[in-house]
Amino acid sequence: EGFTFRYSYTNAVYKIPVDGSLVIPIYYNRNSYTLTTTSSYGGYVSGKGTFRYGAEVTVKATPYDGYIFNGWSIDNKVVSTEEEYTFTLMGDTTIKATWTARTDMPYIIGYYLQNIENDQYTPCYEEEVKGVGTTGERINAEIKTFEGFYHVIGKGSSGVISGTGTTVIMVYYNRNTFKIEATATPQGYGSVSGAGEFRYGASKSLYATENPGYTFDGWYLNDELVSEEKRIDLEIKEAQSYVAKFSKRNDVKYTVEYYLQHIYKSYPNYTVTYPAYESFKEEYTGTTGDYILIGDQPTDTHAIKGIEGYRFDTSNSNNKLSGYIKGDGSLVLKLYYSLRTYRTVVSNSNESAGTIEKISKYFPHGLTLTLSATPNNGY
């Protein structure tokens, strides 16, 4: 058994000695046999090969992470439960290693919430779930509800338990985004800024700026006053539409300038001109946008002022008698007044007594006349 005849000298002729010492040799070779190793999933084995009959052979089983070695079996009969097994090879042999997945492998289900300021995620440790299971088992995470977030489908949510004991199943949630609207009313009274689309939980601010001549009245949400401050700070939790309301100011300045003709130089080489700058002005206040009219009707805002020695110059194209009050106080109305003229007559009551410069003409109000008289002898 286990050997194969090789050769002998049986064809030779031997002479048997009297002392019985004759030995006739017959030779046999050892048979070679194949050792085959197989394994179910759970590890890897070594030791297969071709060996001679009767050789001491060793097979070795090394489990994968998360698996336990059950034993070696030949012809479905367990021959050893040791990972390293040595036996005598007596023929072609197939030896099989079997394994069992561990049932005490830890895993973690982590819930990750999107950050406000970037697209990274932060773990929500208070919702973390720890458990144990079988190596290779698929775990489906519970899809929890987080206010202001929605689950990202297809990203994480399930996984297979690893034999290394380091399995982490990550469940991701993105932040909802909400539109924050801000409008200014009435149009043209002011402006707003800060509106946009933001992530849940973000801290944002809206700003209101009144135009000159207007007053900010407050921020309104659903027709309810929520703040009288120009800046309102928000924590974004839902879509909202804010309205900044403005009103006209009633203390906005406007100016009425008066330009009075004046006399340049003296008699007789004088001229009458209008000044480059106002002679005097009056300042008033009113409501932004109101119409101001200077005229001679009872309903006009102001009456044309009477000034001694002057009369309103209706023909002067530089007059500006009406306009709307501007919020920045820049409305300026202008009235031009010409000097009144008076007929002046200088005559000689006794021409034999002396001579004078006779005058008969109109002169402007305020002009200083210098008169001279030359008496004749004896006068």
SULURZI-V900712 format. One record per helix or strand of 2 or more residues. SS is the DSSP state (A for helix, B for strand). FROM is the first residue (numbers start at 1). LEN is the number of residues. If there is no record, write none. Layout:
BEGIN
ss: [SS,SS]
from: [FROM,FROM]
len: [LEN,LEN]
END
This chain:
BEGIN
ss: [B,B,B,B,B,B,B,B,B,B,B,B,A,B,B,B,B,B,B,B,B,B,B,B,B,B,B,B,B,B,B,B,B,B,B,B,B,B,B]
from: [3,26,32,43,49,56,67,77,84,93,105,121,125,129,138,149,158,167,177,190,196,203,214,224,231,240,252,262,271,280,291,302,310,322,332,341,354,359,373]
len: [6,5,8,4,4,8,8,4,5,9,10,3,3,5,3,8,3,9,9,4,4,8,8,4,5,9,9,3,3,7,5,2,3,3,8,6,3,6,3]
END
